[in-house]
Amino acid sequence: MNHARSRQRGAVALELALCLPVLLTVLASLLFYGRVLYSYEVVQKSAWAGARYLSSVPAMNIKNPLLSTQEINLATAMIRQELGTVAPDPGALIVFISCDGGPCNGLPNYLPASVTVTVMFDLQSTLHGYADSLPSLRMRASHTMRYVGN
């Protein structure tokens, strides 16, 4: 009876040894893709928030090249702050802001019809030592809003 119980324990250990790598791989990939989805959601919402802010800037500020540059810098700082938890490295984050497909601060006395904010950053793999060969993922989110400033 004791011999049968020890063989049963050996079989359980063998099953665990065979199943554990597969289960850990599934768990690691679930965590990684969960992080990817969360990061994309944060990038999307930050692009939306930047576009929303810039679409409601007063017309006086958007017509003045100096003030429009300040508003663009403020929107960029807001986006960088929102993405601070997802992209802690500021060098990995790129923010493009355009009005009607061109620069927002180029022409004096110009009111745009739309404002577009595009945010891009590289999401690095955090599975060091387990999946080092995974490349970084480039996240890109763009949001366009009609300019409604007064």
C-alpha positions as CSV (number, residue, x, y, z in Angstrom):
1,M,0.0,0.0,0.0
2,N,2.8,2.4,0.8
3,H,4.5,1.6,-2.5
4,A,1.3,2.5,-4.5
5,R,1.0,5.8,-2.7
6,S,4.6,6.8,-3.5
7,R,4.1,5.9,-7.2
8,Q,1.0,8.1,-7.1
9,R,3.0,11.0,-5.7
10,G,5.6,10.5,-8.4
11,A,2.9,10.7,-11.0
12,V,1.5,13.9,-9.6
13,A,5.0,15.4,-9.6
14,L,5.5,14.4,-13.2
15,E,2.2,15.9,-14.2
16,L,3.1,19.1,-12.5
17,A,6.5,19.2,-14.2
18,L,4.8,18.8,-17.6
19,C,2.0,21.2,-17.1
20,L,3.7,24.0,-15.1
21,P,5.7,25.5,-18.0
22,V,2.6,25.6,-20.2
23,L,0.6,27.3,-17.5
24,L,3.3,29.8,-16.7
25,T,3.6,30.7,-20.4
26,V,-0.2,31.2,-20.6
27,L,-0.1,33.4,-17.5
28,A,2.8,35.5,-18.7
29,S,1.2,36.1,-22.1
30,L,-2.1,37.0,-20.4
31,L,-0.3,39.5,-18.1
32,F,1.7,41.0,-21.1
33,Y,-1.4,41.4,-23.3
34,G,-3.4,42.8,-20.4
35,R,-0.7,45.4,-20.0
36,V,-0.7,46.2,-23.7
37,L,-4.5,46.7,-23.7
38,Y,-4.3,48.9,-20.6
39,S,-1.5,51.0,-22.1
40,Y,-3.4,51.5,-25.3
41,E,-6.5,52.6,-23.4
42,V,-4.4,55.2,-21.5
43,V,-2.8,56.4,-24.8
44,Q,-6.1,56.7,-26.5
45,K,-7.6,58.7,-23.6
46,S,-4.7,61.0,-23.4
47,A,-4.9,61.8,-27.1
48,W,-8.6,62.5,-26.7
49,A,-8.0,64.8,-23.7
50,G,-5.3,66.7,-25.5
51,A,-7.6,67.2,-28.6
52,R,-10.5,68.2,-26.4
53,Y,-8.4,70.8,-24.6
54,L,-7.0,72.3,-27.8
55,S,-10.4,72.3,-29.6
56,S,-11.8,74.6,-26.9
57,V,-8.9,77.1,-26.6
58,P,-10.1,80.6,-27.0
59,A,-9.8,82.0,-30.5
60,M,-7.7,84.9,-29.2
61,N,-5.1,82.4,-28.0
62,I,-5.1,80.2,-31.1
63,K,-4.7,83.3,-33.5
64,N,-1.6,84.6,-31.6
65,P,1.5,82.5,-32.5
66,L,3.1,83.0,-29.1
67,L,0.0,82.1,-27.1
68,S,-0.8,79.2,-29.4
69,T,2.7,77.8,-28.8
70,Q,2.0,78.1,-25.0
71,E,-1.3,76.3,-25.4
72,I,0.3,73.5,-27.4
73,N,3.0,73.2,-24.8
74,L,0.4,73.0,-22.1
75,A,-1.5,70.3,-23.9
76,T,1.7,68.3,-24.5
77,A,2.5,68.6,-20.8
78,M,-1.0,67.3,-19.9
79,I,-0.6,64.3,-22.2
80,R,2.9,63.5,-20.8
81,Q,1.5,63.7,-17.2
82,E,-1.4,61.4,-18.1
83,L,1.1,58.9,-19.6
84,G,3.6,59.1,-16.8
85,T,2.6,55.7,-15.4
86,V,2.6,53.9,-18.7
87,A,5.6,55.6,-20.4
88,P,7.9,56.8,-17.5
89,D,10.7,57.4,-20.0
90,P,9.9,60.8,-21.7
91,G,12.2,60.0,-24.6
92,A,9.9,57.1,-25.6
93,L,6.9,59.4,-26.0
94,I,6.2,61.4,-29.2
95,V,3.3,63.9,-29.4
96,F,2.2,65.5,-32.7
97,I,-0.3,68.3,-32.7
98,S,-1.8,69.7,-35.9
99,C,-4.5,72.0,-37.0
100,D,-6.1,71.2,-40.3
101,G,-3.1,69.0,-41.2
102,G,-0.5,71.8,-40.5
103,P,1.1,73.4,-37.5
104,C,-1.2,75.1,-35.1
105,N,1.1,78.0,-34.4
106,G,2.2,78.9,-37.9
107,L,-0.2,81.6,-39.2
108,P,-1.4,84.6,-37.2
109,N,-5.1,85.3,-37.3
110,Y,-5.9,81.8,-38.4
111,L,-8.7,79.7,-36.9
112,P,-8.5,76.0,-37.6
113,A,-11.5,73.9,-38.5
114,S,-10.1,70.8,-36.6
115,V,-7.4,69.9,-34.2
116,T,-5.6,66.5,-34.3
117,V,-3.5,65.0,-31.5
118,T,-1.4,62.0,-32.2
119,V,0.5,60.2,-29.4
120,M,3.1,57.5,-30.0
121,F,5.3,55.6,-27.7
122,D,7.2,52.3,-27.5
123,L,6.0,49.8,-24.9
124,Q,8.9,47.8,-23.7
125,S,8.7,44.2,-22.8
126,T,8.8,43.6,-19.0
127,L,9.3,39.9,-19.2
128,H,13.1,40.1,-18.6
129,G,14.8,36.7,-18.4
130,Y,11.7,34.9,-19.7
131,A,10.9,36.4,-23.1
132,D,13.9,38.7,-23.9
133,S,13.3,38.2,-27.6
134,L,10.0,40.1,-27.6
135,P,10.4,43.4,-29.3
136,S,9.0,46.7,-28.0
137,L,5.5,47.5,-29.3
138,R,4.8,50.9,-30.9
139,M,1.5,52.3,-29.6
140,R,-0.2,55.0,-31.7
141,A,-3.4,56.8,-31.0
142,S,-4.8,59.7,-32.9
143,H,-7.9,61.8,-32.1
144,T,-9.4,64.6,-34.2
145,M,-11.9,67.1,-32.9
146,R,-13.6,70.1,-34.5
147,Y,-12.4,73.4,-33.3
148,V,-15.1,75.1,-31.2
149,G,-13.2,77.9,-29.5
150,N,-15.0,81.2,-29.2
